[in-house]
Amino acid sequence: MAVACYLSAEAVTAAAYPGYSYATNYISDLGVPGVGSFQGRAVDSPLHAVMNTAFVLHGVLFVTAAVLVARGAAVGAAGPRLRRWFVGLAIVHGVGILLVGVFHGSQANADNGLMVLHVLGAGMAIVGGNAAVILAGAAFLRSPAHRLFGSVSVALGVIGLVSLVMLQVDSSSTAVDLLSDGVWERGAVYTIQVWEVTAAVATLMSLRCARRVAEARA
């Protein structure tokens, strides 16, 4: 549900944004109210409220799901400390994306000093989310029945963090220009979305298998 809401809101808001590019524009451009320019990009998002609502809603749903996942048998086998860290990182992600939705990446916030909260929020959302994915993967790796999901989770989290590093390198250097900023940013953000979908599918498959086992024993 969180992924569907987020990606649907992004697609709808981007469609209403004149000239928006998934490759060159930042995701947070979609949440900026008003018309103008920022860092050389034209800013004009008529449906900015839709994207900002999706940011906040995703954060709430991600934290809620993390609490539920932490109570699962596979994660529980990893011990209470790891579960607390996982939930803590999920909360970091949730608070971060909330800041992104409230404090926009705009020229107005750059002028009044609030841009730091947007940057902080983006960092918290990306690092916290991908770190939570890696930690969940490490927990599931301890369960023989869930090692594939654990491996995929760790790989996704690593890809997300590497994409964030490359975004910083690419955007701050004239010597390095491998991919557009929007591509690197989405590489850092979409890994979290992909993990959410993967976790949902894995959970449904696990429940189905458990049901079949129960029916076979009945």
N, C-alpha and C positions, 0 to 999 in steps of 0.2 A: 504493500500500500504506500509506504513512504517513497519508494522509487517511482511508482506510477504517478504519484502526485507531483513529485519534484520534476521529473522529465517532461511530463505533460505541461506543467506550468512554464518550464523553460521553453518548450517548443512553441506554445501559444504566445508567450511574451516576445520571443524572438521574431515570430511571424509578423507581429504588429510593429516591430522596430525597424524603421527604414534603413536598408543597407546593412543590417546586422550580419556579421560573419562569425560562425563558430570557430573559424581558424584564427582570426586576428582580434576579435573582441573578447574581453573577459566576461565570465559568467555574471559577475556582479554589476556589469554595465546595465544589465537588464533591470536591476532594482533601483537605478538612479532616477529620482523625480526631476522634472524640469527638462529643458532643452538647452544644449550648449556643447561644450567640448571639454575633454579631459585627457591629458597626456597624449594629445594628437589624435584622439578618437572622437568621432561625433557621438554625442549622447542625446538620444531621443527615444525613450521607452514609455509609450502611452499606458502600458499595462504593468507599470513598475510595482504596483500594489500586489499583483498576482504573484510575481516572483518573490517579493519580500515575504509574503504569506507562506509561500512554499519553503523558503529558507527556514523560517521559524518552525513550521509544522514538521519538516524533516528532522530538525534537531530534537523535537519532543518525541517523535516516533522512534528515532534511533536509540535514544536513551531508554525508552520503555522496552524496546526489543532487547537491548543489551541486558537489562535486568532479568528478563525472562530467559534469555539464552544462558545467563550465568547460573541459573537454577537447574539447567539441564544436566543429565547424567554425565555426558562426555566432558563438559567443562568442569563439572563438579569433581570429577576424578583428578583434576589437576590441583585441587586444594583451594582453600578459602582465600589465600593471599593472592593467587593469580586471578581468581574471580573478582576480588576487590579492585585489582589493578585494571582489569578489563572494563569494569563498570566505571571506574574513575576516568579512564581514557575516553570512554563513550560520553561521559558528562563534559569533558573538555571539548570534544567535538560539538556536542549540543550547544554549549555556551558560545563557542566560537561562531557557529553558523547563525546563532541568534544575533550576535554582534554584527555580522555581515548584513543581516536583514534590517537592522535598526540604523546602523551607521554606514552610509553608502560611500562607495569609492567615487567621489565627485570633487569638482573644483571647489565647491562651496565648503566642503569638509576639509579640503586641503588648506584653504584659507583660514578657517576658524580653529584649526588644530585637532579636529575630531577624526581626521584621516588615520591617525595612529590607532584608534580603536577598530577601524575597519581592517587595517593591516594585521593587527593583533588577532582579531576574530578569524580572518582567513587562515592565518598560520595555525591557530588552535584547531580550527575545523579540519584542515588537511592533515596536520601532523597527528592530532588526537584520533581522528577517524582511521587513518592508515595504521597507526600504532595499535589501535584496538583490534583491527583486522589481523595483524601479525600475531598479537597475543592470543587471540581466539584460535588462530591456526596452530600455534604452539600447544595450546591446551588439547585441541582435537587430535594432534599428532600422538598424544599419549594413549589414545584409544585405538586399538587395532582395527575396529570397525569403521573408524572415521579418518583414517590417515590420508586418504585421497583428498577429502575436503580440507583437512589441515594443511596439506601441501599447497593446494590451490589458494587457500587463504593467505598463507605466508608469502607466496609469490605475488599475489595482488597487492598486498601491503607494501612490499619492497618496491614494486613497479611504481606505486603511487608516490612514495617518498623520493625515489630517484627522479621522477618527473618533476617534483617540486624543486629539487636541487637544480635540475636542468633549466627550469623556468627562470630561476634566479641567475644562473650563469648566462643563459641566452639573452635575457632582458638587460643585463648590466654590462655586456661585452659586445664590442663591435667586431671582434675577431671571431666570435662564435655565433653562428646563425643557422642552426640545424633545422629547427621547426619554428613555426609561429608561436607567439605567446599563448594564444587561445588553445592551441593543440597541447602544449605542455601542461597548461592549467587543467584542461579536461582530463589529461592523463593522470593528474594528481587527484582529481575529484571523482572521476567516473569509476576508479577502482573500488571505491567505497560502495557505489551504487551496484556494481557488478557483484561484489561480495554479498550485499543484501539479497539480491536475487538468488545467488548460489546457495546462500544459507536457507532461504525459504524453500527452494527445491529440495535441498538435502533433508530438511526437516519433514517435508511432506513424504518423501521416499522412506525415511526412517519410520514414520508413523504407519505408513502402508505396510511395510515389512513386519512391524510389530503386530499389526492387526491380523495379518495372514498367519503369523506364528500362533497367535492366540486362538484363531479360528481352527487351526490344524490340531491344537491341543484339546479343543472343546469336544 
